[in-house]
Amino acid sequence: MNTVAFYSNTGQSKAIAAYLASQLGFPLIDIEANFAEHYENLVLVFPVHCQNIPDIVKDFLKNATVDNLTVIATYGKMCCGNVLYEIQRSYQKNIVAGAYIPTKHPYVENDGTFCDFDKLKPLVEKIKEPSYIQLPKLYKNPFANIFPKQRSRFGLKIQKNKDCDGCNLCAESCSFGAIKLGTTNHGCIRCLRCVALCPKKALTVKLKLPLRLYLGKKKLAKVVIYT
Ligand SMILES: Cc1cc2nc3c(=O)[nH]c(=O)nc-3n(C[C@H](O)[C@H](O)[C@H](O)COP(=O)(O)O)c2cc1C
């Protein structure tokens, strides 16, 4: 089976996955709504979270068997860590291509989304004519493995305002059961899916100073492709 699969909270990875699916003629699936199985060609698109591979993506990779894997990590122009190398080392050796793609960071207002889709053409060509590659090891902050989920949680607060009408769409959309009627619990990783989805714009975000200072740092906006 040939598939483009994605994990996406605010739509950035999904948009890239949808583009690749249309170019390749492969079906597009959301890994949260599908069981992993055997794939002949699999293209997997997901966001970098605190310089790490999200747990949902790790679980999918643990259960999937793949002949030819392409891995694409979207990142919010801060630091992409070393996630593609980590996938090759820990889960899957048969990698035919990889990419790091800078996209809108959900914590940064008015940040630009990725729209330079022509840059992804070499990936499409390589997926059509697969041969295996070795991904390079990149720099990852040595502190990045220390409580990654807790770091984003302490950096910002999700607040509910008076426009909440109790529709509870936030709870329905949350992968972690981490919000109910606009109030988050300890399972929240601050992916901001609920904030992006709320039809009443009743959820807002308050960044704490250390995270604000970190996000103000010089941005890294390079598309890196391995074929
Ligand atoms: C919890 C969390 C942690 C993140 N960590 C990083 C990071 O370490 N480096 C980075 O550049 N972007 C980081 N981002 C930004 C996302 O990787 C980026 O915006 C991604 O494209 C979002 O994809 P999505 O809309 O498909 O979920 C993080 C976003 C979230 C929600």
PDBQT file of the ligand as one rigid body, heavy atoms in Angstrom, charges set to zero:
ROOT
HETATM    1  C1  LIG A 301       4.214  21.597  22.031  1.00  0.00    +0.000 C 
HETATM    2  C2  LIG A 301       4.965  22.199  20.865  1.00  0.00    +0.000 A 
HETATM    3  C3  LIG A 301       6.351  22.170  20.844  1.00  0.00    +0.000 A 
HETATM    4  C4  LIG A 301       7.033  22.704  19.735  1.00  0.00    +0.000 A 
HETATM    5  N1  LIG A 301       8.401  22.639  19.713  1.00  0.00    +0.000 NA
HETATM    6  C5  LIG A 301       9.079  23.168  18.677  1.00  0.00    +0.000 A 
HETATM    7  C6  LIG A 301      10.506  23.128  18.654  1.00  0.00    +0.000 A 
HETATM    8  O1  LIG A 301      11.174  22.555  19.511  1.00  0.00    +0.000 OA
HETATM    9  N2  LIG A 301      11.134  23.746  17.618  1.00  0.00    +0.000 N 
HETATM   10  C7  LIG A 301      10.462  24.375  16.618  1.00  0.00    +0.000 A 
HETATM   11  O2  LIG A 301      11.086  24.937  15.733  1.00  0.00    +0.000 OA
HETATM   12  N3  LIG A 301       9.099  24.403  16.605  1.00  0.00    +0.000 NA
HETATM   13  C8  LIG A 301       8.395  23.809  17.606  1.00  0.00    +0.000 A 
HETATM   14  N4  LIG A 301       7.025  23.831  17.611  1.00  0.00    +0.000 N 
HETATM   15  C9  LIG A 301       6.321  24.351  16.434  1.00  0.00    +0.000 C 
HETATM   16  C10 LIG A 301       5.797  23.237  15.521  1.00  0.00    +0.000 C 
HETATM   17  O3  LIG A 301       6.775  22.254  15.294  1.00  0.00    +0.000 OA
HETATM   18  C11 LIG A 301       5.384  23.790  14.163  1.00  0.00    +0.000 C 
HETATM   19  O4  LIG A 301       4.624  24.935  14.300  1.00  0.00    +0.000 OA
HETATM   20  C12 LIG A 301       4.639  22.733  13.359  1.00  0.00    +0.000 C 
HETATM   21  O5  LIG A 301       4.717  23.040  12.005  1.00  0.00    +0.000 OA
HETATM   22  C13 LIG A 301       3.177  22.612  13.747  1.00  0.00    +0.000 C 
HETATM   23  O6  LIG A 301       2.612  21.625  12.923  1.00  0.00    +0.000 OA
HETATM   24  P1  LIG A 301       1.075  21.226  12.937  1.00  0.00    +0.000 P 
HETATM   25  O7  LIG A 301       0.292  22.482  12.662  1.00  0.00    +0.000 OA
HETATM   26  O8  LIG A 301       0.964  20.255  11.822  1.00  0.00    +0.000 OA
HETATM   27  O9  LIG A 301       0.785  20.617  14.263  1.00  0.00    +0.000 OA
HETATM   28  C14 LIG A 301       6.326  23.302  18.667  1.00  0.00    +0.000 A 
HETATM   29  C15 LIG A 301       4.928  23.355  18.724  1.00  0.00    +0.000 A 
HETATM   30  C16 LIG A 301       4.253  22.806  19.798  1.00  0.00    +0.000 A 
HETATM   31  C17 LIG A 301       2.769  22.855  19.809  1.00  0.00    +0.000 C 
ENDROOT
TORSDOF 0
